[in-house]
Amino acid sequence: MSALSIRLPDSLHQMAKDIARQDHVSMNQFVASAVAEKVSALATEQYLNARAARASREKFKAALAQVPNVEPQEFDR
């Protein structure tokens, strides 16, 4: 485990403390969760960009051609 020292504007620090208190978690847990959430979002964006780079219109059209041309069930409208 690593230690990290960060500087935050007083207003942001106070808001983070208030939210952590409301969620009944420590500031350490709150900040670790916030960083994990941001890292996850960025990793997902990279993954999707890599997938998109491998995509082709022809493969997309071929996949759509496999879908039956029928009306959806009533519960699925």
C-alpha positions as CSV (number, residue, x, y, z in Angstrom):
1,M,0.0,0.0,0.0
2,S,1.3,3.5,-0.8
3,A,0.8,6.8,0.9
4,L,-0.1,9.9,-1.1
5,S,-0.1,13.5,-0.1
6,I,-2.4,15.8,-2.1
7,R,-3.3,19.4,-2.0
8,L,-7.0,20.3,-2.5
9,P,-8.8,23.6,-2.4
10,D,-10.4,24.1,0.9
11,S,-13.9,24.1,-0.6
12,L,-13.3,20.7,-2.4
13,H,-11.8,19.2,0.8
14,Q,-14.8,20.3,2.9
15,M,-17.2,18.9,0.3
16,A,-15.3,15.6,0.2
17,K,-15.3,15.4,4.0
18,D,-19.0,16.1,4.2
19,I,-19.8,13.4,1.6
20,A,-17.5,10.8,3.3
21,R,-19.2,11.6,6.7
22,Q,-22.7,11.1,5.1
23,D,-21.6,7.8,3.6
24,H,-20.1,6.7,6.9
25,V,-16.6,6.1,5.3
26,S,-13.2,7.5,6.1
27,M,-11.7,10.2,3.9
28,N,-9.1,7.6,2.9
29,Q,-11.9,5.2,1.7
30,F,-13.7,8.0,-0.1
31,V,-10.6,9.2,-2.0
32,A,-9.6,5.6,-2.8
33,S,-13.1,4.9,-4.2
34,A,-13.0,8.2,-6.2
35,V,-9.7,7.4,-7.7
36,A,-10.8,3.8,-8.5
37,E,-13.9,5.1,-10.2
38,K,-11.9,7.5,-12.4
39,V,-9.3,4.9,-13.3
40,S,-12.1,2.4,-14.2
41,A,-13.8,5.0,-16.5
42,L,-10.5,5.8,-18.3
43,A,-9.6,2.1,-18.7
44,T,-13.1,1.5,-20.1
45,E,-12.7,4.3,-22.6
46,Q,-9.3,2.9,-23.7
47,Y,-10.9,-0.6,-24.1
48,L,-13.8,0.8,-26.1
49,N,-11.5,2.8,-28.3
50,A,-9.3,-0.2,-29.0
51,R,-12.5,-2.3,-29.9
52,A,-13.8,0.5,-32.1
53,A,-10.4,0.7,-34.0
54,R,-10.8,-3.0,-34.9
55,A,-14.4,-2.6,-36.0
56,S,-15.6,-2.6,-39.6
57,R,-18.9,-1.6,-41.3
58,E,-18.9,-4.9,-43.2
59,K,-18.8,-7.0,-40.0
60,F,-21.5,-4.8,-38.4
61,K,-23.8,-5.2,-41.4
62,A,-23.2,-9.0,-41.4
63,A,-24.2,-9.2,-37.7
64,L,-27.3,-7.1,-38.4
65,A,-28.2,-9.4,-41.2
66,Q,-28.4,-12.3,-38.7
67,V,-31.2,-10.5,-36.7
68,P,-34.7,-11.8,-37.7
69,N,-37.0,-9.2,-39.2
70,V,-40.0,-9.7,-36.9
71,E,-42.1,-7.4,-34.7
72,P,-41.0,-7.5,-31.0
73,Q,-43.1,-9.2,-28.4
74,E,-45.6,-6.9,-26.7
75,F,-43.6,-7.0,-23.4
76,D,-40.5,-5.8,-25.3
77,R,-42.0,-2.7,-26.9
